[in-house]
């Protein structure tokens, strides 16, 4: 009788024990910003842009436009690192961009002479000559795709019927948008490159602002301590100085911590009779600077 009662009590307790154990939950997916969701584009799947790269001013946005450029014009401002597609009624679609060396070499205007989806890419002779370590392997060209530096779309700027070698294109490096880069023309997030591509046609006028034009419209700009372009206000100048001081202090602390860790590693090997050249390397030290703000936000 007691055995039967015990067994019955155990069965009655099972639902409560299961409730205490809890139901396994799926991990919460990271937030996705509207307009920068994942995109299935033909045979290629474009991942969503991580929210950390979409900081203030670094996302597509319709804004007021006060310059006198005609609707339908693409205006590139390499100083404020913004691209505008001028619209009717004093409005414009504004896109954040990354600007490379080639992007800084062009001023004035031209027209879109060619558009391409998932364009192929070939480094110029100058790129191969100056950085053979990076570009020599691609001298024969690289087909379009998720590893191609031109990204999902490209607009080719022509002047007088000739290709200027100036490109407005997507990117494989989301972290570069909003920054100055070592190479390339004008990069956009792939989602933005697709959006812009769908709004313009061959023959669209493209204007690259001079510094004077940039100052007149967007005002003076500067890089903050982390390489992001911001208005050159007294507040931002003071903040940059404070941030640079903090970065330097953190780097100094990290250097001391790394030196101590290295000393301990070698001492441990010495106690074990291992020569320094055979002492196994330790895992990279997680320092305060490595946990802090990175270039890509």
C-alpha positions as CSV (number, residue, x, y, z in Angstrom):
1,X,0.0,0.0,0.0
2,X,2.8,2.4,1.0
3,X,4.7,1.5,-2.2
4,X,1.6,2.3,-4.3
5,X,1.1,5.6,-2.5
6,X,4.7,6.6,-3.0
7,X,4.6,5.8,-6.7
8,X,1.4,7.8,-7.1
9,X,2.9,10.8,-5.2
10,X,6.0,10.7,-7.5
11,X,3.8,10.7,-10.6
12,X,1.8,13.7,-9.3
13,X,5.0,15.6,-8.6
14,X,6.4,15.2,-12.1
15,X,4.6,18.2,-13.7
16,X,5.8,20.5,-10.9
17,X,9.4,19.3,-11.3
18,X,9.2,19.8,-15.0
19,X,8.0,23.3,-14.5
20,X,10.9,24.0,-12.1
21,X,13.3,22.8,-14.7
22,X,12.0,25.4,-17.2
23,X,11.5,25.2,-20.9
24,X,14.7,25.5,-23.0
25,X,14.6,28.9,-24.8
26,X,16.0,29.8,-28.2
27,X,18.8,32.5,-28.0
28,X,17.5,35.9,-28.8
29,X,18.6,37.0,-32.3
30,X,20.5,40.3,-32.4
31,X,18.3,43.4,-33.3
32,X,18.0,44.3,-36.9
33,X,17.7,47.9,-38.1
34,X,14.9,48.4,-40.7
35,X,16.4,48.8,-44.2
36,X,19.4,46.7,-43.2
37,X,17.9,43.3,-42.9
38,X,19.2,40.1,-44.5
39,X,18.7,40.1,-48.3
40,X,18.5,37.1,-50.7
41,X,19.7,38.7,-53.9
42,X,19.7,36.2,-56.7
43,X,22.1,33.4,-55.7
44,X,23.7,35.4,-53.0
45,X,22.6,35.8,-49.4
46,X,23.6,39.2,-47.8
47,X,23.8,39.1,-44.0
48,X,22.0,41.9,-42.0
49,X,24.2,44.9,-41.1
50,X,25.1,44.6,-37.4
51,X,23.6,47.3,-35.4
52,X,27.0,48.4,-34.0
53,X,27.9,49.8,-37.5
54,X,24.7,51.8,-37.7
55,X,25.6,54.5,-35.2
56,X,24.1,58.0,-35.4
57,X,24.4,59.4,-38.9
58,X,25.7,56.1,-40.3
59,X,22.5,54.8,-41.9
60,X,20.3,55.6,-44.8
61,X,18.0,58.5,-44.1
62,X,15.8,61.0,-46.0
63,X,16.9,64.5,-45.0
64,X,16.3,68.2,-45.9
65,X,18.6,69.4,-48.7
66,X,19.5,73.0,-49.1
67,X,22.1,73.0,-51.9
68,X,21.0,74.0,-55.4
69,X,21.7,70.6,-57.1
70,X,18.9,69.4,-59.4
71,X,16.7,66.5,-58.4
72,X,18.0,63.2,-59.6
73,X,21.7,64.2,-59.1
74,X,24.0,62.1,-57.0
75,X,26.2,64.3,-54.8
76,X,29.3,62.8,-53.1
77,X,30.8,64.6,-50.2
78,X,34.1,62.9,-49.4
79,X,34.8,65.3,-46.5
80,X,31.6,64.6,-44.5
81,X,31.6,61.0,-45.9
82,X,28.1,61.2,-47.2
83,X,26.4,60.6,-50.5
84,X,23.1,62.4,-51.4
85,X,20.5,61.4,-54.0
86,X,18.7,64.8,-54.5
87,X,14.9,64.5,-54.6
88,X,12.1,66.9,-55.3
89,X,10.9,69.4,-52.7
90,X,14.2,70.2,-51.0
91,X,14.8,66.6,-49.9
92,X,17.5,64.1,-50.4
93,X,18.2,60.5,-49.6
94,X,21.5,60.5,-47.6
95,X,23.8,57.4,-47.5
96,X,26.9,57.0,-45.3
97,X,30.0,56.1,-47.3
98,X,33.6,55.0,-46.8
99,X,36.1,56.9,-48.9
100,X,39.4,55.4,-50.2
101,X,42.4,57.0,-51.9
102,X,40.9,56.6,-55.3
103,X,37.7,58.3,-54.1
104,X,39.7,61.3,-53.0
105,X,41.4,61.7,-56.4
106,X,38.2,62.8,-58.3
107,X,36.5,66.2,-58.2
108,X,33.9,67.8,-60.4
109,X,31.1,65.9,-62.2
110,X,30.4,63.1,-64.6
111,X,27.6,60.7,-65.4
112,X,26.9,57.1,-64.7
113,X,28.0,55.3,-67.8
114,X,27.5,51.7,-66.6
115,X,25.7,49.8,-63.9
116,X,26.4,46.3,-62.7
117,X,24.9,43.8,-60.3
118,X,27.5,41.7,-58.5
119,X,30.3,43.2,-60.6
120,X,33.6,41.6,-61.2
121,X,36.7,43.4,-60.0
122,X,40.3,43.8,-61.2
123,X,42.9,45.9,-59.3
124,X,44.5,48.7,-61.3
125,X,48.2,48.5,-62.4
126,X,49.0,51.2,-59.8
127,X,47.4,49.2,-57.0
128,X,49.4,46.1,-58.0
129,X,52.6,48.1,-58.2
130,X,52.2,49.9,-54.9
131,X,50.8,46.9,-52.9
132,X,51.7,43.7,-54.6
133,X,51.2,41.8,-51.3
134,X,47.5,42.7,-51.4
135,X,46.6,42.8,-55.1
136,X,49.0,40.8,-57.2
137,X,47.0,37.6,-56.6
138,X,44.0,39.3,-58.2
139,X,45.7,40.7,-61.3
140,X,43.6,38.4,-63.5
141,X,40.4,39.7,-61.9
142,X,37.8,38.4,-59.4
143,X,34.3,37.4,-60.3
144,X,31.3,39.0,-58.6
145,X,30.2,37.5,-55.3
146,X,30.3,37.8,-51.5
147,X,34.1,38.0,-51.4
148,X,34.3,40.7,-54.1
149,X,35.4,44.1,-52.8
150,X,32.8,45.8,-55.1
151,X,30.0,44.2,-53.3
152,X,26.5,43.7,-54.6
153,X,26.2,46.7,-57.0
154,X,28.5,49.2,-58.8
155,X,27.9,52.5,-60.6
156,X,30.7,53.5,-63.0
157,X,31.4,57.2,-63.5
158,X,32.2,58.4,-67.0
159,X,33.4,61.7,-68.2
160,X,33.5,62.7,-71.9
161,X,32.5,59.1,-72.8
162,X,35.4,57.6,-71.0
163,X,35.6,55.6,-67.8
164,X,37.1,57.7,-65.0
165,X,37.8,54.6,-62.9
166,X,35.7,56.2,-60.1
167,X,33.2,53.8,-58.6
168,X,30.3,53.9,-56.3
169,X,29.8,50.4,-55.0
170,X,28.9,48.0,-52.2
171,X,31.4,46.4,-49.8
172,X,32.4,43.2,-48.1
173,X,33.6,45.3,-45.1
174,X,30.6,46.8,-43.2
175,X,33.0,48.1,-40.5
176,X,34.6,50.5,-43.0
177,X,31.5,52.5,-43.7
178,X,31.8,56.0,-42.2
179,X,35.6,56.0,-42.2
180,X,38.5,56.9,-44.4
181,X,40.0,53.7,-46.0
182,X,43.4,52.8,-47.5
183,X,42.0,51.9,-50.9
184,X,38.9,52.0,-53.0
185,X,36.5,54.6,-54.3
186,X,33.1,55.2,-52.6
187,X,31.7,52.3,-50.6
188,X,28.2,51.8,-49.3
189,X,26.6,49.1,-47.2
190,X,25.4,46.5,-49.7
191,X,21.8,47.2,-48.7
192,X,22.4,50.9,-49.5
193,X,24.2,50.1,-52.8
194,X,21.1,48.0,-53.8
195,X,18.8,50.8,-52.8
196,X,20.7,53.5,-54.7
197,X,21.1,51.3,-57.7
198,X,17.4,50.8,-58.0
199,X,16.7,54.6,-57.9
200,X,19.1,55.8,-60.7
201,X,19.7,55.1,-64.3
202,X,22.6,55.3,-66.8
203,X,23.1,59.0,-67.6
204,X,22.5,60.1,-64.0
205,X,24.7,63.1,-63.1
206,X,27.2,62.6,-60.4
207,X,28.9,65.5,-58.7
208,X,31.8,65.2,-56.2
209,X,31.9,68.3,-54.0
210,X,35.0,70.4,-53.5
211,X,36.1,71.2,-49.9
212,X,34.6,74.7,-50.3
213,X,31.2,73.2,-51.4
214,X,31.3,70.8,-48.5
215,X,32.0,73.6,-46.0
216,X,29.1,75.6,-47.4
217,X,26.6,72.8,-47.1
218,X,27.6,70.4,-44.3
219,X,30.0,72.7,-42.4
220,X,33.5,71.9,-41.2
221,X,34.1,68.2,-40.4
222,X,36.7,66.3,-38.3
223,X,37.6,62.8,-37.3
224,X,36.9,62.0,-33.7
225,X,39.3,59.9,-31.6
226,X,37.9,56.7,-33.2
227,X,38.0,57.8,-36.8
228,X,34.4,58.7,-37.2
229,X,33.6,61.9,-39.0
230,X,31.7,64.5,-36.9
231,X,31.0,68.2,-37.1
232,X,34.1,70.2,-36.1
233,X,32.5,71.9,-33.1
234,X,34.3,73.1,-29.9
235,X,32.5,70.4,-28.0
236,X,33.7,67.6,-30.4
237,X,37.2,69.0,-30.4
238,X,37.3,68.9,-26.6
239,X,35.8,65.4,-26.5
240,X,38.4,64.2,-29.0
241,X,41.2,65.4,-26.8
242,X,39.7,63.8,-23.7
243,X,39.1,60.5,-25.6
244,X,42.7,60.4,-27.0
245,X,44.0,60.9,-23.5
246,X,41.9,58.1,-22.2
247,X,42.9,55.8,-25.1
248,X,46.6,56.6,-24.4
249,X,46.2,55.9,-20.6
250,X,44.4,52.6,-21.4
251,X,47.1,51.5,-23.9
252,X,49.8,52.2,-21.3
253,X,48.0,50.1,-18.7
254,X,47.5,47.3,-21.2
255,X,51.2,47.4,-22.1
256,X,52.2,47.0,-18.5
257,X,49.7,44.1,-18.0
258,X,51.1,42.4,-21.2
259,X,54.7,42.8,-20.0
260,X,53.8,41.2,-16.6
261,X,52.0,38.4,-18.3
262,X,55.0,37.7,-20.5
263,X,57.3,37.8,-17.5
264,X,55.1,35.2,-15.7
265,X,55.0,33.0,-18.8
266,X,58.8,32.9,-19.1
267,X,59.3,32.4,-15.3
268,X,56.9,29.4,-15.4
269,X,58.8,27.8,-18.2
270,X,62.1,28.4,-16.5
271,X,60.8,26.6,-13.4
272,X,59.8,23.7,-15.6
273,X,63.3,23.6,-17.3
274,X,62.0,24.9,-20.6
275,X,64.2,27.3,-22.6
276,X,62.6,30.6,-23.6
277,X,62.4,29.6,-27.3
278,X,60.4,26.5,-26.5
279,X,58.1,28.2,-24.0
280,X,54.5,27.8,-25.3
281,X,52.7,31.0,-26.1
282,X,49.8,32.0,-23.9
283,X,46.3,33.0,-25.1
284,X,46.1,36.7,-26.2
285,X,45.6,38.8,-23.1
286,X,42.1,40.3,-22.9
287,X,42.9,43.9,-22.1
288,X,40.8,46.9,-21.3
289,X,41.4,48.4,-24.7
290,X,40.4,45.2,-26.5
291,X,37.1,45.3,-24.7
292,X,36.6,49.0,-25.4
293,X,35.4,50.8,-28.5
294,X,36.9,49.7,-31.7
295,X,37.3,51.5,-35.0
296,X,34.1,50.1,-36.3
297,X,32.0,51.2,-33.4
